[in-house]
Amino acid sequence: GNSVTQMEGPVTLSEEAFLTINCTYTATGYPSLFWYVQYPGEGLQLLLKATKADDKGSNKGFEATYRKETTSFHLEKGSVQVSDSAVYFCALISTSGTYKYIFGTGTRLKVLA
Amino acid sequence: GAGVSQTPSNKVTEKGKYVELRCDPISGHTALYWYRQSLGQGPEFLIYFQGTGAADDSGLPNDRFFAVRPEGSVSTLKIQRTERGDSAVYLCASTGVNNEQFFGPGTRLTVL
């Protein structure tokens, strides 16, 4: 079945550091890939998405590229801020068959001033 | 409404009781999903509806869990004979363009 694996946290960085959160997936067909973010005390919200191979999703300085050859969708940001502290979830939806969403376990990011 | 709403925000019940959790999706969204999220985990898929019908209920853990969406809008997740292991945050999401999910704030269920 489909699955998502993301690096375990917590990840602790200093402000302005470079961020990478790894995400790999297993899926049949051609899934769409997503990163969702959950800020403290708030609900999940979409951060970025990519719907086909080689697409790059970007938002708020974050980027992720859909790599079919390595089945990966790593999240990156060049310079993190304290306000980026949150839990980040990688997710996929298969667009063949059932439109069932699969989420990773989440990676907690803490950015220190 | 502007977003997905869920009621109640918190529910405390006793083991063996029946509970209903409600989700009101964004108007016009035809797909509605239910998830369960335990502490430190990602959302675990339970069921999703396309219109009034359950398109995939493979995530429901057992027959104590049931969900309905009779008019294709509001949905209710029903849990019979609750157990302590059912304690979690139950999330609802409705889906917009390009399968983007809009999540509600969740219902925190505590079974004593």
Interface residues (C-beta under 8 A of the other chain):
Chain A: V4 S32 F34 Y36 G43 L44 Q45 L46 K49 T51 F89 A91 I93 T95 T98 Y99 K100 Y101 I102 F103 G104 T105 G106
Chain B: A31 Y33 Y35 G40 Q41 G42 P43 E44 F45 Y48 Q50 A55 D56 S58 G59 L91 A93 T95 N98 N99 E100 Q101 F102 F103 G104 P105 G106
